[in-house]
Amino acid sequence: MAYSLHEKLAADCESLGDLDLCTVLLMRDHRFPWVILVPRMEGLRDFHDLPRNRAIVLFDEIDRVSRILVDEFEVEKINVAALGNQVPQLHVHVIGRYASDAAWPGPVWNAGVVGEVDQAVVGERALVLRRVLREPAGRPPETT
C-alpha cells in the first residue's frame, strides 16, 4: 500500500512541499501560524510506529519548522502535538502561539471554529514558508 495524504488534511490545509521525511502543510486558519508535518510512510498512526532512525528525522523536521515559525513570524511559544483522534494518519501539529492569540493560554482546539478564513493571511504565510523551506536546512544545534 502506497502513502497517501488523508483527505481531511488535504481539505483543511495548503500544501507547502516536502522535507526529507514529511509532507509539510499549512492549516487554513489565519489565527495561528500552524504547520502540520505528515511522514510519507504508509500505516503510521502514532509516533511510536516510526522506526527509530525515521523518528530522529521527524524530530529534526519539527525542530526546523519550529525555528522557522519563531524567526519568520516572531511567535512567542511553539506548541507541538500529535493527537490523531480525528485523523488516524500520523501527523504532527507545530503551532506558533502569541499571548494575544484567540486561544491563549489554552490549546488552539479551544479557540472555536475559525469561521471565515482570511485567505490573504494564509496565502502570505504559505509564500513565506515555501520560500524558507526551499533554503538548505541548517544542522540542529548539538548539545553536550
C-alpha positions as CSV (number, residue, x, y, z in Angstrom):
1,M,0.0,0.0,0.0
2,A,1.5,3.4,-1.0
3,Y,1.5,6.5,1.0
4,S,-1.4,8.9,0.5
5,L,-2.4,12.0,2.4
6,H,-5.6,11.7,4.5
7,E,-8.5,13.5,2.8
8,K,-9.2,15.7,5.9
9,L,-5.7,17.0,6.0
10,A,-5.8,17.7,2.2
11,A,-9.1,19.6,2.6
12,D,-8.1,21.6,5.6
13,C,-4.6,22.6,4.6
14,E,-2.4,24.3,2.0
15,S,0.4,22.1,0.7
16,L,3.9,23.6,1.2
17,G,6.0,20.8,-0.2
18,D,8.1,18.0,1.2
19,L,11.1,17.7,3.5
20,D,13.2,14.5,3.7
21,L,10.5,12.6,5.6
22,C,7.4,14.7,5.8
23,T,4.9,16.4,3.6
24,V,4.5,20.0,5.0
25,L,1.1,21.5,5.3
26,L,-0.3,24.9,6.5
27,M,-3.6,24.8,8.3
28,R,-6.1,27.2,6.8
29,D,-6.6,29.1,10.0
30,H,-5.4,32.8,9.9
31,R,-5.5,33.0,13.7
32,F,-2.3,30.9,14.1
33,P,0.9,30.1,12.1
34,W,0.0,26.4,12.1
35,V,2.1,23.8,10.3
36,I,1.4,20.1,10.0
37,L,4.1,17.5,9.3
38,V,3.0,14.2,7.8
39,P,5.6,11.4,7.5
40,R,5.3,9.9,4.0
41,M,5.1,6.3,5.2
42,E,2.1,4.2,5.0
43,G,0.4,2.7,8.0
44,L,1.6,5.1,10.7
45,R,-0.9,6.0,13.4
46,D,1.3,7.0,16.4
47,F,4.8,8.4,16.9
48,H,6.0,5.0,18.3
49,D,5.1,3.4,15.0
50,L,8.0,5.1,13.3
51,P,11.3,3.2,13.1
52,R,13.8,4.9,15.4
53,N,16.0,6.2,12.6
54,R,12.9,7.9,11.0
55,A,11.8,9.3,14.3
56,I,15.0,11.2,14.6
57,V,14.4,12.7,11.2
58,L,10.9,13.7,12.2
59,F,12.3,15.3,15.4
60,D,14.8,17.3,13.2
61,E,12.0,18.4,10.9
62,I,9.8,19.5,13.9
63,D,12.9,21.5,15.2
64,R,13.4,23.1,11.7
65,V,9.7,24.2,11.4
66,S,9.6,25.4,15.0
67,R,12.7,27.6,14.4
68,I,11.2,28.9,11.1
69,L,8.0,29.9,12.9
70,V,10.0,31.8,15.6
71,D,12.2,33.5,13.0
72,E,9.7,34.4,10.4
73,F,6.5,35.1,12.4
74,E,8.1,36.1,15.7
75,V,5.9,33.7,17.7
76,E,6.3,33.7,21.4
77,K,5.7,30.0,22.0
78,I,5.6,26.8,20.0
79,N,3.1,24.0,20.7
80,V,3.8,20.6,19.2
81,A,1.2,17.8,19.3
82,A,0.4,14.5,17.6
83,L,-3.1,13.7,18.6
84,G,-4.7,11.8,15.8
85,N,-8.2,11.5,17.4
86,Q,-10.0,12.7,14.2
87,V,-7.4,11.8,11.6
88,P,-5.8,8.4,12.1
89,Q,-2.8,9.1,9.9
90,L,0.3,10.1,11.9
91,H,0.7,13.9,11.7
92,V,2.4,16.4,13.9
93,H,1.0,19.9,14.6
94,V,3.7,22.6,15.0
95,I,1.8,25.7,16.1
96,G,3.1,29.2,16.7
97,R,1.4,31.0,19.6
98,Y,1.2,34.5,20.8
99,A,-0.1,35.7,24.2
100,S,-2.6,37.7,22.3
101,D,-4.0,34.9,20.1
102,A,-7.6,33.7,20.0
103,A,-7.0,30.6,22.3
104,W,-4.3,31.8,24.7
105,P,-3.4,30.4,27.1
106,G,-5.4,27.3,26.2
107,P,-4.8,24.9,23.3
108,V,-5.8,26.1,19.8
109,W,-8.6,23.5,19.8
110,N,-10.4,25.6,22.4
111,A,-10.5,28.7,20.1
112,G,-13.7,27.5,18.4
113,V,-14.4,27.3,14.7
114,V,-12.4,29.6,12.6
115,G,-15.4,30.9,10.6
116,E,-14.5,33.0,7.5
117,V,-10.8,32.3,6.8
118,D,-8.7,35.3,5.9
119,Q,-7.2,33.7,2.9
120,A,-4.8,36.7,2.4
121,V,-3.1,36.0,5.7
122,V,-3.0,32.2,5.0
123,G,-1.6,32.9,1.5
124,E,1.1,35.2,2.7
125,R,2.2,32.7,5.3
126,A,2.3,30.0,2.7
127,L,4.5,32.1,0.4
128,V,6.9,32.8,3.3
129,L,7.0,29.2,4.4
130,R,7.5,27.9,0.9
131,R,10.4,30.3,0.3
132,V,12.2,29.4,3.6
133,L,11.6,25.7,3.3
134,R,13.4,25.7,-0.1
135,E,16.5,27.0,1.6
136,P,19.1,24.5,2.8
137,A,18.4,23.3,6.3
138,G,21.0,24.2,8.9
139,R,22.1,21.5,11.3
140,P,20.2,21.4,14.6
141,P,22.3,22.6,17.5
142,E,24.2,19.8,19.2
143,T,24.2,19.5,23.0
144,T,27.0,18.1,25.1
